Every structure is written in structure tokens, then in C-alpha cells.
Amino acid sequence: MHAATADAKIQMVDAKVQTMNAKIQTLKGEMHELFTRFQASLGDGNSELGLRNEMHSLRDRFQSVIDGLKEDIGVLKKQSLRLHPGPSESN
């Protein structure tokens, strides 16, 4: 029963990692597109300002994904310590 619970948690974590990877890849694509548009707009003050705002928004979305990953990692560490107490507690 313990192994089945651990396997289920591993599968859940794997699914979360895949979801986060997909989000990161999407954001990277958006960042590349914004950077390209930003380079093309240099010299046009209005376009440049709008793109700067979009870049700040994208940065905030990246930070949100990173914060979510950190939170998930913290939860997983706590769960891991409960499943395998002992030497791993020093990590």
C-alpha cells in the first residue's frame, strides 16, 4: 500500500512537472515574439512603451510559474520526509 501511494504521488508530480514545462515553453515562445516585436519597434516611442508593458506582464507571469514551482517543490520535500524519514532530513 505504501509503494502504491508513493507511485501515485510520483505520477502526480510527473504530471505537474509536464504541465509546468508546457507553461514555461509557452512563455518562452511569447517572450521571443515580444523581443522580436520590441526590436522592430525601437525608435517608435508609442509602440516601444506598449511592448515594454507587455514584457513586464510576461515577466510577472514567468515569476508566477516560478513561484508555483517553488511551492510545489516545498510540498514535495515535506511529503518526501514523511515517507522516508532519516538521512534525507539533512537535505
ZAZA-987722 format. One line per field, with one value per residue: residue number from 1; residue in one letter; chain; x, y, z of N, C-alpha, C in turn. Coordinates in nm, 4 decimals. Layout:
base: NUM, ...
gupa: A, ...
zagu: A, ...
nx: X, ...
ny: Y, ...
nz: Z, ...
cax: X, ...
cay: Y, ...
caz: Z, ...
cx: X, ...
cy: Y, ...
cz: Z, ...
This chain:
base: 1, 2, 3, 4, 5, 6, 7, 8, 9, 10, 11, 12, 13, 14, 15, 16, 17, 18, 19, 20, 21, 22, 23, 24, 25, 26, 27, 28, 29, 30, 31, 32, 33, 34, 35, 36, 37, 38, 39, 40, 41, 42, 43, 44, 45, 46, 47, 48, 49, 50, 51, 52, 53, 54, 55, 56, 57, 58, 59, 60, 61, 62, 63, 64, 65, 66, 67, 68, 69, 70, 71, 72, 73, 74, 75, 76, 77, 78, 79, 80, 81, 82, 83, 84, 85, 86, 87, 88, 89, 90, 91
gupa: M, H, A, A, T, A, D, A, K, I, Q, M, V, D, A, K, V, Q, T, M, N, A, K, I, Q, T, L, K, G, E, M, H, E, L, F, T, R, F, Q, A, S, L, G, D, G, N, S, E, L, G, L, R, N, E, M, H, S, L, R, D, R, F, Q, S, V, I, D, G, L, K, E, D, I, G, V, L, K, K, Q, S, L, R, L, H, P, G, P, S, E, S, N
zagu: A, A, A, A, A, A, A, A, A, A, A, A, A, A, A, A, A, A, A, A, A, A, A, A, A, A, A, A, A, A, A, A, A, A, A, A, A, A, A, A, A, A, A, A, A, A, A, A, A, A, A, A, A, A, A, A, A, A, A, A, A, A, A, A, A, A, A, A, A, A, A, A, A, A, A, A, A, A, A, A, A, A, A, A, A, A, A, A, A, A, A
nx: 0.0826, 0.1967, 0.3921, 0.2293, 0.0994, 0.3177, 0.3958, 0.1707, 0.1911, 0.4303, 0.3560, 0.1683, 0.3330, 0.4997, 0.3137, 0.2543, 0.5038, 0.5298, 0.3170, 0.4031, 0.6383, 0.5260, 0.3910, 0.6109, 0.7457, 0.5549, 0.5516, 0.8174, 0.8117, 0.6315, 0.7853, 1.0021, 0.8711, 0.7742, 1.0174, 1.1232, 0.9314, 0.9707, 1.2326, 1.1872, 1.0315, 1.1882, 1.2652, 1.0135, 0.8280, 0.5660, 0.4884, 0.7027, 0.6732, 0.4288, 0.5032, 0.6987, 0.5397, 0.3966, 0.6087, 0.6781, 0.4479, 0.4649, 0.6990, 0.6064, 0.4227, 0.5957, 0.7318, 0.5255, 0.4848, 0.7320, 0.7205, 0.5088, 0.6279, 0.8310, 0.6738, 0.5440, 0.7685, 0.8514, 0.6327, 0.6553, 0.9037, 0.8434, 0.6529, 0.8122, 0.9910, 0.8190, 0.7571, 1.0052, 1.1742, 1.4767, 1.8133, 1.7651, 1.6563, 1.8457, 1.8892
ny: -0.1191, 0.1200, 0.1561, 0.1805, 0.4205, 0.5936, 0.5610, 0.6681, 0.9328, 1.0024, 0.9871, 1.1933, 1.4115, 1.4001, 1.4620, 1.7257, 1.8446, 1.8158, 1.9784, 2.2284, 2.2542, 2.2787, 2.5234, 2.6914, 2.6642, 2.7782, 3.0414, 3.1100, 3.1116, 3.3236, 3.5266, 3.5378, 3.6203, 3.8716, 4.0017, 4.0128, 4.1771, 4.4030, 4.4785, 4.5495, 4.7723, 4.9719, 5.3086, 5.3983, 5.5534, 5.5147, 5.2483, 5.1163, 5.1687, 5.0375, 4.7733, 4.7393, 4.7374, 4.5009, 4.3219, 4.3469, 4.2410, 3.9786, 3.9001, 3.9031, 3.6920, 3.4788, 3.4836, 3.4073, 3.1409, 3.0351, 3.0796, 2.9078, 2.6625, 2.6564, 2.6431, 2.3956, 2.2281, 2.2630, 2.1470, 1.8855, 1.8133, 1.8117, 1.6040, 1.3958, 1.3715, 1.2749, 1.0277, 0.9021, 0.9158, 1.0102, 0.9939, 1.1687, 1.3918, 1.5810, 1.7115
nz: 0.0000, 0.0778, -0.1207, -0.3455, -0.2917, -0.2949, -0.5638, -0.6916, -0.6079, -0.7282, -0.9979, -1.0007, -0.9450, -1.1696, -1.3684, -1.2922, -1.3328, -1.6107, -1.6920, -1.5941, -1.7448, -1.9998, -1.9689, -1.9272, -2.1733, -2.3441, -2.2450, -2.3011, -2.5798, -2.6218, -2.5088, -2.6848, -2.9184, -2.8344, -2.7850, -3.0425, -3.1668, -3.0103, -3.0772, -3.3436, -3.3061, -3.2042, -3.1630, -3.2244, -3.0140, -2.8952, -2.9632, -2.8530, -2.5770, -2.5231, -2.5780, -2.3860, -2.1580, -2.2057, -2.1888, -1.9193, -1.8064, -1.9008, -1.7729, -1.5096, -1.5243, -1.5736, -1.3293, -1.1636, -1.2440, -1.1674, -0.8904, -0.8305, -0.8919, -0.6962, -0.4668, -0.5068, -0.4993, -0.2353, -0.0986, -0.1915, -0.0835, 0.1900, 0.1937, 0.1083, 0.3196, 0.5120, 0.4056, 0.3884, 0.6414, 0.8081, 0.6975, 0.4797, 0.5924, 0.6465, 0.4112
cax: 0.0000, 0.2866, 0.4543, 0.1266, 0.0805, 0.4369, 0.3875, 0.0667, 0.2456, 0.5308, 0.2822, 0.1103, 0.4436, 0.5401, 0.2129, 0.2741, 0.6267, 0.4987, 0.2328, 0.4883, 0.7256, 0.4452, 0.3709, 0.7388, 0.7711, 0.4629, 0.6014, 0.9415, 0.7706, 0.5767, 0.8954, 1.0777, 0.7897, 0.7757, 1.1502, 1.1332, 0.8483, 1.0345, 1.3458, 1.1330, 0.9653, 1.2826, 1.2540, 0.8725, 0.8033, 0.4387, 0.4956, 0.8049, 0.6150, 0.3308, 0.5746, 0.7627, 0.4354, 0.3721, 0.7236, 0.6648, 0.3404, 0.5195, 0.7918, 0.5248, 0.3672, 0.7077, 0.7556, 0.4157, 0.5148, 0.8468, 0.6709, 0.4313, 0.7230, 0.8950, 0.5747, 0.5284, 0.8906, 0.8456, 0.5342, 0.7115, 1.0089, 0.7775, 0.5936, 0.9223, 1.0432, 0.7231, 0.7649, 1.1392, 1.2479, 1.6123, 1.9239, 1.7202, 1.6153, 1.9529, 1.8907
cay: 0.0000, 0.2348, 0.1719, 0.2286, 0.5620, 0.6631, 0.5611, 0.7636, 1.0672, 1.0241, 1.0151, 1.3259, 1.5064, 1.3974, 1.5374, 1.8677, 1.8888, 1.8283, 2.0972, 2.3458, 2.2635, 2.3314, 2.6659, 2.7599, 2.6686, 2.8777, 3.1736, 3.1356, 3.1485, 3.4590, 3.6181, 3.5530, 3.7021, 4.0087, 4.0581, 4.0430, 4.2957, 4.5153, 4.5213, 4.6144, 4.8977, 5.0701, 5.4377, 5.4378, 5.5656, 5.4575, 5.1023, 5.0716, 5.1730, 4.9293, 4.6461, 4.7318, 4.6957, 4.3586, 4.2478, 4.3440, 4.1456, 3.8452, 3.8732, 3.8706, 3.5583, 3.3869, 3.4787, 3.3296, 2.9994, 3.0003, 3.0717, 2.7844, 2.5511, 2.6575, 2.5959, 2.2513, 2.1613, 2.2639, 2.0463, 1.7531, 1.7851, 1.7753, 1.4715, 1.3010, 1.3496, 1.1907, 0.8919, 0.8460, 0.9886, 0.9610, 1.0732, 1.2728, 1.5090, 1.6806, 1.7794
caz: 0.0000, 0.0847, -0.2523, -0.4381, -0.2607, -0.3451, -0.7105, -0.7303, -0.5864, -0.8330, -1.1214, -0.9856, -0.9581, -1.3094, -1.4428, -1.2606, -1.3998, -1.7534, -1.7066, -1.5752, -1.8621, -2.1100, -1.9418, -1.9487, -2.3173, -2.3998, -2.2068, -2.3757, -2.7150, -2.6147, -2.4824, -2.8091, -3.0086, -2.7832, -2.8056, -3.1855, -3.1903, -2.9422, -3.1604, -3.4628, -3.2694, -3.1500, -3.2293, -3.2220, -2.8706, -2.8501, -2.9731, -2.7583, -2.4429, -2.5143, -2.5716, -2.2536, -2.0644, -2.2310, -2.1362, -1.7733, -1.7771, -1.9262, -1.6626, -1.3920, -1.5446, -1.5509, -1.1856, -1.1060, -1.2700, -1.0824, -0.7525, -0.8217, -0.8868, -0.5643, -0.3700, -0.5285, -0.4524, -0.0894, -0.0571, -0.2208, 0.0147, 0.3160, 0.1765, 0.0981, 0.4544, 0.5833, 0.3505, 0.4086, 0.7453, 0.8313, 0.6424, 0.3871, 0.6686, 0.6465, 0.2805
cx: 0.0872, 0.3503, 0.3537, 0.1012, 0.1975, 0.4342, 0.2839, 0.1172, 0.3500, 0.4624, 0.2200, 0.2179, 0.4889, 0.4424, 0.2277, 0.3968, 0.6010, 0.4132, 0.3163, 0.5835, 0.6498, 0.4213, 0.4980, 0.7687, 0.6814, 0.5124, 0.7301, 0.9095, 0.7155, 0.6877, 0.9756, 1.0017, 0.7905, 0.9105, 1.1690, 1.0534, 0.9111, 1.1506, 1.2961, 1.0745, 1.0615, 1.2767, 1.1109, 0.8288, 0.6760, 0.4413, 0.5915, 0.7482, 0.5138, 0.3977, 0.6482, 0.6614, 0.4030, 0.4855, 0.7182, 0.5571, 0.3899, 0.6169, 0.7153, 0.4642, 0.4750, 0.7319, 0.6482, 0.4390, 0.6289, 0.8032, 0.5895, 0.5209, 0.7898, 0.7998, 0.5561, 0.6493, 0.8919, 0.7495, 0.5909, 0.8214, 0.9480, 0.7181, 0.7018, 0.9791, 0.9492, 0.7312, 0.8965, 1.2144, 1.3875, 1.7139, 1.8783, 1.6766, 1.7216, 1.9594, 1.8065
cy: 0.1258, 0.2631, 0.2259, 0.3778, 0.6435, 0.6709, 0.6618, 0.9068, 1.1003, 1.0583, 1.1543, 1.4332, 1.5144, 1.4777, 1.6873, 1.9227, 1.9083, 1.9523, 2.2239, 2.3634, 2.3216, 2.4812, 2.7445, 2.7713, 2.7715, 3.0181, 3.2084, 3.1776, 3.2900, 3.5612, 3.6431, 3.6429, 3.8484, 4.0758, 4.0983, 4.1686, 4.4194, 4.5689, 4.5971, 4.7519, 5.0044, 5.1986, 5.4873, 5.4373, 5.4992, 5.3055, 5.0470, 5.0662, 5.0599, 4.7940, 4.6307, 4.6840, 4.5475, 4.2738, 4.2390, 4.2437, 4.0025, 3.8057, 3.8334, 3.7312, 3.4522, 3.3712, 3.3968, 3.1798, 2.9530, 2.9866, 2.9447, 2.6621, 2.5426, 2.6036, 2.4446, 2.1743, 2.1552, 2.1591, 1.9065, 1.7161, 1.7410, 1.6349, 1.3650, 1.2698, 1.2611, 1.0465, 0.8242, 0.9239, 0.9300, 1.0521, 1.1857, 1.3985, 1.6177, 1.7560, 1.9020
cz: 0.0000, -0.0517, -0.3533, -0.4166, -0.3142, -0.4973, -0.7596, -0.7150, -0.6927, -0.9646, -1.1169, -1.0044, -1.1037, -1.3949, -1.4174, -1.3321, -1.5488, -1.7799, -1.6936, -1.6934, -1.9806, -2.0915, -1.9701, -2.0978, -2.3855, -2.3693, -2.2808, -2.5185, -2.7195, -2.5925, -2.6102, -2.9067, -2.9643, -2.8058, -2.9519, -3.2190, -3.1270, -3.0255, -3.2831, -3.4302, -3.2186, -3.2314, -3.2359, -3.0757, -2.8220, -2.8533, -2.8696, -2.6161, -2.4239, -2.5014, -2.4390, -2.1495, -2.0813, -2.1737, -1.9839, -1.7318, -1.7944, -1.8155, -1.5362, -1.4037, -1.5249, -1.4009, -1.1163, -1.1249, -1.1798, -0.9367, -0.7311, -0.8131, -0.7503, -0.4582, -0.3826, -0.4766, -0.3003, -0.0360, -0.0777, -0.1221, 0.1474, 0.3072, 0.1721, 0.2359, 0.5355, 0.5358, 0.3851, 0.5154, 0.7622, 0.7679, 0.5503, 0.4604, 0.6673, 0.5149, 0.2810
